[in-house]
Amino acid sequence: MEISLRGIGVSPGIAIGPALTFGVQSLDIPEYQVQDKAAELARLEHAIAAVRTDLQRLRQLTSEKLGDQHADIFKVHLMLLEDVTIREEIEAQLESDGLNVEYVVNDLIARYTKVMESLDDPRFRERTQDLVDVGRRILSKLLNADLESLEHLDRPSVVVAHDLAPSDTAKIDLVNALGIATDVSGPTSHTAILARAFEIPAVVGLKYVGSHTLPGDTVIVDGTRGRVILRPEEATLSRFIEDKKREEAERKALLAVEARPSATQDGHDVPTYANIELPVEVSHSLKAKAQGVGLYRTEYLFLNRATLPTEDQQFEAYMEVAEALAPAPVTLRTLDLGGDKFASHLRLADEINPQLGWRAIRFCLERPDIFKAQLRAMLRASVRGNVQIMFPLISGLDEMRRVKAVVHDVCGDLERRGVAFDPEIKVGTMIEVPSAVEVAAHLARECDFFSIGTNDLIQYSLAVDRVNEKIAHMYQPAHPAVLRMIARTSKAAKEAKIPCGICGEMAGDPVFTELLVGLGLTSLSMSAVAIPVVRAELANVRMSLARRLARRVLTMGSNGEIKALLQKRFKERRTFESYQVGISGDFEDWDSEGGQE
């Protein structure tokens, strides 16, 4: 029977293939009395030494793939391996019970896991996975058992699992791993970050995919829409095969078009930038012909690691991207932790409603030690390329002025120390809360640029948690209130003579391209995989008609009617042949009512 599951799409694209069901294998743990307790401890020490060697190798492998900041996840594992308290507890239980060491280790892991999983704090759940990962490694050495691995898959497969440990994802076979589907995890998990970085379609948070999937089952992973279909019926499979073929053919054709300008059909330049999380994504961005980075989510340098990244580690990451893209612009967003992104080493307090709590710029202003270190790293990188700095979740003028005062202090400090930085570096804000829209004209006088973060703007405007499956249908980018806020922000920026781009998911949806251009957005920033299609769509847009469409939409009051109009316009232009040549027919007679005269 066909089963359709909804989760969180964390890496776009369609994957179709046989399921490789992957999980922590059930090790047969013996239980018996021992006489020589010293020998049991020696066995433990030998196993720990072997695991230490494996983890150091994994750390090196991850460093080569993703850089030192993500290899530091294995610092956590190495720290657990050397934890004196855990070691003493194992020794005490071995002494009191007189049981074999693998039974004692397994019992300790089970007890710790039960306690940690009973806590609501996601940071403890994250550490639970680390503990289980290290524990199973020790047990495998004690039992001389080979652990299941994703390093070398026998054939192209969709990896289906309850969860993937960092050590699993670090070694995943990038050639044969067609897609990923997991019961748990979220958009900031190690699995999600890796999948996006290497463009593997992935959906997480599916809850039941592990229990419903049998080895070899045909699985469809739609990472764009957050859907996974198990054992699809023939009609469903045929439809997705055609969709996948079309997407791949279009992408191949679009990437083959050399030197296509990122501009409308009538010559209005609209740069298309990439949103990135890791320096390794720069190569994908350049392949997609991104004209720069419109959003570098720097908080990912702070996740999946044991300690805060140092100023020098941050500088190296920012410099790498700035140098690779120079002279194209690179927009570094300051730390946006909190909400649905946690760094366990920062020990953020539990909050009833974290999305409305101590997150993003609010956290940074209260932790100037962390904020200033990041700003110093960004400013130092500014002389290695065309860097600009952007601040998230600014809610008003006073907050923006406080932020600029901190930047001024950091610049003064660097100048006194003789450290080079760009004194003309541009600073701007994301517009992602309604209060910022209301005072956009005032904020524009304090900023060099705006970037509209539609993901949060929609969430806060419509009071919709965008990862809550019960109300996912209420997350409506085409809602008239959202579009009017975009229009107001764009108008305020234009009057202040500063650029206003968009870096939310709307920017990567070609259905919205004509409207966004018509609303006055000066640049679009998106996942690199979306750039070729959006750029081709831009080439089919005429500015005069886009502005007319925007005026029409701003008079409408229904999300459904607006969405239907945009899809109609999109379908009228969208033919595969038109994407190859960059035109789609003549719409100069399209009238203000949304039809042809």
Secondary structure, DSSP 8 states (H G I E B T S, - for coil): --EEEE-EEEE-SEEEEEEEEE----------B-S-HHHHHHHHHHHHHHHHHHHHHHHHHHHHHH-HHHHTHHHHHHHHHT-HHHHHHHHHHHHHH-B-HHHHHHHHHHHHHHHHHTS--HHHHHHHHHHHHHHHHHHHHHTT-----SSS-SS-EEEEES---HHHHHT--TTTEEEEEESS--TTSHHHHHHHHTT--EEE--SSHHHH--TT-EEEEETTTTEEEES--HHHHHHHHHHHHHHHHHHHHHHHSTT--SB-TTS-B--EEEEESSGGGHHHHHHTT-SSEEEEEGGGGTSSSSS---HHHHHHHHHHHHHHHTTSEEEEE----BTTB--GGG-----SSGGGSS-HHHHHHH-HHHHHHHHHHHHHHGGGSEEEEEESS--SHHHHHHHHHHHHHHHHHHHHHT----TT-EEEEEE-SHHHHHTHHHHHTT-SEEEE-HHHHHHHHHT--TT-GGGGGG--TT-HHHHHHHHHHHHHHHHHT--EEE-SGGGG-GGGHHHHHHTT--EEEE-GGGHHHHHHHHHT--HHHHHHHHHHHTT---HHHHHHHHHHHHHHH--HHHHHHT-----TTB-TTSSB-
